[in-house]
Amino acid sequence: LLYRSSHNMGDTFSKPYPINQKSGEVSSHGENGPILKQGLGIGRYAVWQGGNDLKFARSMNFGRSFTPAIKVNDDNEKSYHSFQAMEVGPDGTIYVIWLDGRGKKSNLPGTSSLYIARSLDRGASFEKNIKIAGDACPCCRPALTFDNSGNVYVAWRHVYKDQNRVVATSMSKDKGLTWSEKTLVTEKGWKVNGCPHSGPSIEFQNGKLFVVWYSGSGNRATLQAGISDDEGKSFKYLGDVQGNVLDSNHPDIQMIAGEAWVIFQGRDSKSDDGWGNIRPWLLKISSDGSFSEPEPIPFLGGSVAYPYLFAGSGGRIYGTWTEIYDKGPQVILCRGRINS
């Protein structure tokens, strides 16, 4: 696992710096990719699946070197700990959530448990693992975010006995130690006897909790959205937000300039009879629940997978994704500016 950085807003990038020290241990497939986050100040934090465990390493010198990896999961079971997500809270607390193979006897067959662990010492160690929920879709990456008071929110795809899979959320008022009963974002989910490998994305700002996710319900590939103004106790369903984009999937939501911006992948319905290469798109969801038509983002022409969006300083925004070609994948950066 390697890290590169840019000090000129993406014009050039540094040489690659190694993050992990054990060759061949990094597992990355589908949504189960490594996560990198910036801490308060000089800290850089990375988490990934290494073998059967979740591994974490940190850099306290702007990414020029990383400490030896430590385990995040506190068990020694030869089970899976994967599809991880990580965020740094307003006070610097590091939270890692993931899908876990523990709980097979109590969970529905083929489902996972949702766990969380936190670090209060900037990644030097992690506290005990806490189970948030069971019966989670086993390969849809969960998501987490915070509000202005430091309350923690998580979202995942929950599974019922009839294979109905519904996006759910939960909230913690004590920094992740205890969790509320789950709230379903919609009453009806997606009945599918299989895992779609596509988890929800969640963000909070100005009293609003936004959730966006992929669904194949009704034999259509759609992006659906919901918004809550009561700390996730209830949601207003916003419906499909992908417009005319076909094969839409893998949304990533970020709060930029007071609005929820969503980057996702999909095909242009007007290109090659709807079978043009998958490309990146961008839309905005306002606090009142209205949303814009998706706009295409420039790309290099390959088939785009797993786009992510980041807010820069000075009105700049950045999109990253992988483009797939016959000769292999390439990591792409696209830069933009917010128009007032």
C-alpha positions as CSV (number, residue, x, y, z in Angstrom):
1,L,0.0,0.0,0.0
2,L,1.5,3.3,-1.2
3,Y,0.9,7.0,-0.5
4,R,1.5,10.0,-2.8
5,S,0.8,13.6,-2.1
6,S,0.6,16.9,-4.0
7,H,1.7,20.3,-2.6
8,N,0.6,22.2,-5.7
9,M,-3.1,21.3,-5.9
10,G,-2.6,18.3,-8.1
11,D,-0.2,19.7,-10.7
12,T,2.5,17.1,-9.6
13,F,2.7,14.3,-7.0
14,S,5.5,13.2,-4.8
15,K,7.3,9.9,-5.0
16,P,5.3,6.9,-3.5
17,Y,5.8,6.3,0.2
18,P,5.1,2.8,1.6
19,I,2.3,2.5,4.2
20,N,2.4,-1.2,5.1
21,Q,5.5,-3.2,5.8
22,K,4.2,-6.7,5.2
23,S,4.4,-7.5,1.5
24,G,1.3,-9.0,-0.1
25,E,-1.0,-8.5,2.8
26,V,-3.3,-5.8,1.4
27,S,-6.7,-7.1,0.2
28,S,-8.6,-4.7,-2.2
29,H,-11.6,-5.8,-4.2
30,G,-14.8,-4.0,-5.0
31,E,-15.7,-1.6,-2.3
32,N,-13.2,-3.3,0.1
33,G,-10.5,-0.8,-0.7
34,P,-8.0,0.9,1.7
35,I,-9.0,4.1,3.3
36,L,-6.8,7.2,3.9
37,K,-7.9,10.1,6.1
38,Q,-6.2,13.3,7.3
39,G,-6.2,13.9,11.0
40,L,-6.0,17.1,13.0
41,G,-2.7,18.7,12.1
42,I,0.1,16.6,10.6
43,G,-1.5,13.1,11.1
44,R,-2.3,10.8,8.1
45,Y,-4.2,7.6,8.9
46,A,-4.7,4.5,6.8
47,V,-6.8,1.4,7.3
48,W,-7.1,-1.7,5.1
49,Q,-7.8,-5.4,5.2
50,G,-4.7,-7.4,5.8
51,G,-5.3,-11.2,5.7
52,N,-8.2,-11.9,8.1
53,D,-7.6,-8.7,10.1
54,L,-8.1,-4.9,9.9
55,K,-4.8,-3.1,9.9
56,F,-4.1,0.5,10.7
57,A,-1.0,2.6,10.3
58,R,-0.4,6.3,10.9
59,S,2.0,9.0,9.8
60,M,2.9,11.9,12.0
61,N,5.2,13.6,9.5
62,F,2.8,14.5,6.7
63,G,2.9,11.0,5.1
64,R,6.7,10.7,4.6
65,S,6.8,7.6,6.8
66,F,4.2,5.4,8.5
67,T,4.4,3.4,11.7
68,P,4.2,-0.4,11.8
69,A,0.6,-1.6,11.4
70,I,-1.6,-2.5,14.3
71,K,-4.8,-4.5,14.5
72,V,-8.1,-2.7,14.8
73,N,-10.2,-5.8,15.5
74,D,-9.7,-7.3,19.0
75,D,-10.5,-10.9,18.2
76,N,-8.3,-13.7,16.8
77,E,-11.0,-15.6,14.9
78,K,-10.2,-16.7,11.4
79,S,-13.1,-14.8,10.1
80,Y,-13.4,-11.8,7.9
81,H,-13.0,-8.1,9.0
82,S,-13.5,-6.1,5.9
83,F,-15.4,-3.4,3.9
84,Q,-14.1,-0.8,6.3
85,A,-14.8,2.9,6.6
86,M,-12.9,5.5,8.7
87,E,-13.5,9.1,9.7
88,V,-11.9,11.6,12.1
89,G,-14.3,13.3,14.5
90,P,-14.3,17.0,15.3
91,D,-12.2,16.4,18.5
92,G,-9.6,14.2,16.7
93,T,-11.1,10.8,17.7
94,I,-10.6,8.2,15.0
95,Y,-13.5,5.9,14.2
96,V,-13.3,2.8,12.1
97,I,-16.4,0.7,11.2
98,W,-16.5,-2.5,9.2
99,L,-18.4,-5.7,8.3
100,D,-17.4,-8.6,10.6
101,G,-17.8,-12.4,10.5
102,R,-18.5,-12.6,14.2
103,G,-22.1,-13.4,15.2
104,K,-22.9,-16.1,12.7
105,K,-25.1,-18.0,15.1
106,S,-27.3,-14.9,15.8
107,N,-27.3,-13.4,12.4
108,L,-29.3,-14.5,9.3
109,P,-27.4,-16.9,7.1
110,G,-25.1,-15.0,4.7
111,T,-25.1,-11.7,6.6
112,S,-22.5,-9.9,8.6
113,S,-22.3,-7.9,11.8
114,L,-21.5,-4.2,11.8
115,Y,-18.7,-3.2,14.3
116,I,-16.9,0.0,15.3
117,A,-13.7,0.8,17.1
118,R,-12.3,4.1,18.1
119,S,-8.9,5.6,18.9
120,L,-8.5,8.4,21.4
121,D,-4.7,8.7,21.1
122,R,-4.4,9.7,17.4
123,G,-4.1,6.1,16.2
124,A,-1.5,4.8,18.7
125,S,-4.1,2.2,19.9
126,F,-7.7,1.3,19.5
127,E,-10.3,0.5,22.1
128,K,-12.5,-2.6,22.3
129,N,-14.7,-3.4,19.4
130,I,-18.4,-2.6,19.8
131,K,-21.1,-4.3,17.8
132,I,-23.6,-1.8,16.3
133,A,-26.0,-4.2,14.4
134,G,-26.4,-7.7,13.0
135,D,-27.9,-8.9,9.7
136,A,-25.9,-6.5,7.6
137,C,-25.4,-7.0,3.8
138,P,-22.0,-8.7,3.8
139,C,-20.2,-6.7,1.0
140,C,-21.8,-3.3,1.0
141,R,-19.4,-0.9,2.7
142,P,-21.0,1.0,5.6
143,A,-20.6,4.7,6.1
144,L,-20.3,7.1,9.0
145,T,-20.3,10.9,9.7
146,F,-20.7,13.4,12.6
147,D,-22.9,16.4,13.5
148,N,-21.7,19.6,15.0
149,S,-22.2,18.3,18.5
150,G,-20.0,15.3,17.9
151,N,-22.8,12.7,17.6
152,V,-21.8,9.8,15.4
153,Y,-24.1,8.4,12.6
154,V,-23.7,5.2,10.7
155,A,-25.5,3.8,7.7
156,W,-25.6,0.3,6.2
157,R,-27.7,-2.0,4.1
158,H,-29.9,-4.2,6.5
159,V,-31.2,-7.6,5.5
160,Y,-34.5,-9.2,6.4
161,K,-35.6,-12.9,6.2
162,D,-37.4,-12.4,2.9
163,Q,-34.1,-11.0,1.4
164,N,-35.5,-7.5,1.5
165,R,-32.5,-5.2,1.9
166,V,-33.1,-1.7,3.3
167,V,-30.7,1.1,4.1
168,A,-30.7,1.8,7.8
169,T,-29.0,4.3,10.1
170,S,-28.2,4.5,13.8
171,M,-26.8,7.3,16.0
172,S,-24.6,7.5,19.1
173,K,-24.6,10.4,21.5
174,D,-21.6,9.1,23.5
175,K,-19.0,8.9,20.9
176,G,-19.7,5.4,19.7
177,L,-20.1,3.5,22.9
178,T,-23.9,2.9,22.7
179,W,-26.2,3.1,19.7
180,S,-29.8,3.9,19.0
181,E,-32.2,1.4,17.5
182,K,-31.9,1.4,13.7
183,T,-34.0,3.7,11.6
184,L,-35.0,2.6,8.1
185,V,-34.5,5.3,5.5
186,T,-37.3,3.9,3.4
187,E,-40.1,1.5,4.2
188,K,-39.6,-0.6,1.0
189,G,-36.1,-1.9,0.1
190,W,-34.7,-4.0,-2.6
191,K,-35.5,-7.7,-2.6
192,V,-32.5,-9.5,-4.0
193,N,-30.9,-12.8,-2.9
194,G,-27.4,-11.6,-3.3
195,C,-25.2,-8.7,-2.3
196,P,-25.0,-5.7,-4.6
197,H,-21.5,-4.6,-3.5
198,S,-22.7,-1.1,-3.2
199,G,-23.1,0.6,0.2
200,P,-24.7,3.9,1.2
201,S,-23.0,7.3,1.6
202,I,-24.0,9.6,4.5
203,E,-23.2,13.2,5.5
204,F,-24.5,15.8,8.0
205,Q,-24.6,19.6,7.9
206,N,-26.8,22.4,9.3
207,G,-29.1,20.1,11.1
208,K,-29.7,17.8,8.0
209,L,-28.6,14.2,7.6
210,F,-28.3,13.1,4.0
211,V,-28.1,9.5,2.8
212,V,-27.7,8.3,-0.8
213,W,-27.5,4.7,-2.0
214,Y,-27.8,2.4,-5.0
215,S,-30.9,0.2,-5.7
216,G,-31.9,-2.2,-8.4
217,S,-35.5,-2.4,-7.2
218,G,-38.0,-2.5,-10.0
219,N,-35.4,-3.8,-12.4
220,R,-33.8,-0.4,-12.7
221,A,-30.4,0.9,-11.6
222,T,-31.1,4.0,-9.6
223,L,-29.6,6.3,-7.0
224,Q,-32.0,7.0,-4.2
225,A,-31.7,9.6,-1.5
226,G,-33.2,10.5,1.9
227,I,-32.9,13.5,4.3
228,S,-33.6,13.8,8.0
229,D,-33.9,16.9,10.2
230,D,-34.4,15.1,13.5
231,E,-31.0,13.4,14.0
232,G,-31.9,10.4,11.9
233,K,-35.1,9.5,13.8
234,S,-37.1,9.7,10.6
235,F,-36.4,10.4,7.0
236,K,-38.0,12.2,4.1
237,Y,-37.6,10.0,1.0
238,L,-36.4,12.1,-2.0
239,G,-36.8,9.4,-4.7
240,D,-34.4,8.8,-7.6
241,V,-31.8,11.4,-8.1
242,Q,-29.7,10.1,-11.1
243,G,-31.9,11.7,-13.8
244,N,-31.4,10.1,-17.2
245,V,-28.1,8.5,-16.3
246,L,-28.1,4.8,-16.9
247,D,-26.4,2.1,-14.8
248,S,-25.8,4.7,-12.0
249,N,-23.9,3.3,-9.0
250,H,-21.4,3.9,-6.2
251,P,-22.4,7.3,-4.9
252,D,-20.1,9.4,-2.7
253,I,-21.6,12.4,-0.9
254,Q,-19.7,15.4,0.5
255,M,-20.8,18.6,2.1
256,I,-19.5,21.5,0.1
257,A,-20.6,25.2,0.5
258,G,-23.7,24.2,2.5
259,E,-25.0,21.7,-0.1
260,A,-24.7,17.9,-0.4
261,W,-22.7,17.1,-3.5
262,V,-22.9,13.6,-4.9
263,I,-20.4,12.0,-7.3
264,F,-21.3,8.7,-8.9
265,Q,-20.6,6.6,-12.0
266,G,-23.0,5.9,-14.8
267,R,-23.6,5.8,-18.6
268,D,-24.8,8.7,-20.8
269,S,-28.2,7.7,-22.1
270,K,-27.4,9.5,-25.4
271,S,-24.1,7.9,-26.1
272,D,-23.9,4.6,-28.1
273,D,-27.5,3.8,-27.4
274,G,-26.8,4.0,-23.7
275,W,-23.8,1.6,-23.8
276,G,-21.0,4.2,-23.8
277,N,-18.2,3.9,-21.3
278,I,-19.2,4.4,-17.6
279,R,-18.2,7.9,-16.7
280,P,-18.3,10.2,-13.6
281,W,-21.3,12.5,-12.8
282,L,-22.0,15.2,-10.2
283,L,-25.2,16.5,-8.7
284,K,-26.3,18.6,-5.7
285,I,-29.0,18.1,-3.1
286,S,-30.1,21.2,-1.2
287,S,-31.2,21.3,2.4
288,D,-34.9,21.5,1.3
289,G,-34.6,18.2,-0.5
290,S,-34.5,19.5,-4.1
291,F,-31.7,18.3,-6.3
292,S,-30.0,19.3,-9.6
293,E,-29.8,17.4,-12.8
294,P,-26.5,15.3,-13.0
295,E,-23.7,17.0,-14.8
296,P,-20.9,14.9,-16.6
297,I,-17.4,15.3,-15.2
298,P,-14.4,15.2,-17.6
299,F,-12.6,11.8,-17.7
300,L,-10.0,10.1,-19.9
301,G,-12.3,7.8,-21.7
302,G,-11.9,4.5,-19.8
303,S,-14.6,2.8,-17.8
304,V,-14.9,4.6,-14.5
305,A,-15.2,2.7,-11.2
306,Y,-15.6,3.9,-7.5
307,P,-15.5,7.7,-7.8
308,Y,-14.9,9.8,-4.6
309,L,-15.3,13.5,-4.0
310,F,-13.2,15.8,-1.8
311,A,-13.6,19.5,-0.9
312,G,-10.5,21.6,-1.2
313,S,-9.7,25.1,0.0
314,G,-10.4,28.3,-1.9
315,G,-13.5,26.9,-3.7
316,R,-11.7,24.0,-5.2
317,I,-13.1,20.4,-5.4
318,Y,-11.4,17.2,-6.4
319,G,-12.7,14.0,-7.8
320,T,-10.8,10.7,-7.9
321,W,-11.6,7.3,-9.4
322,T,-10.2,4.3,-11.2
323,E,-10.5,4.0,-15.0
324,I,-10.3,0.5,-16.5
325,Y,-8.5,-0.2,-19.7
326,D,-7.4,-3.4,-21.6
327,K,-3.8,-2.9,-20.2
328,G,-5.0,-2.4,-16.6
329,P,-6.4,0.2,-14.3
330,Q,-5.3,3.8,-13.8
331,V,-6.0,6.1,-10.9
332,I,-7.4,9.5,-12.1
333,L,-7.6,12.9,-10.5
334,C,-10.0,15.6,-11.8
335,R,-10.0,19.2,-10.4
336,G,-12.8,21.7,-10.4
337,R,-13.9,25.0,-9.0
338,I,-17.2,26.1,-7.4
339,N,-19.0,28.8,-9.4
340,S,-20.8,31.3,-7.1
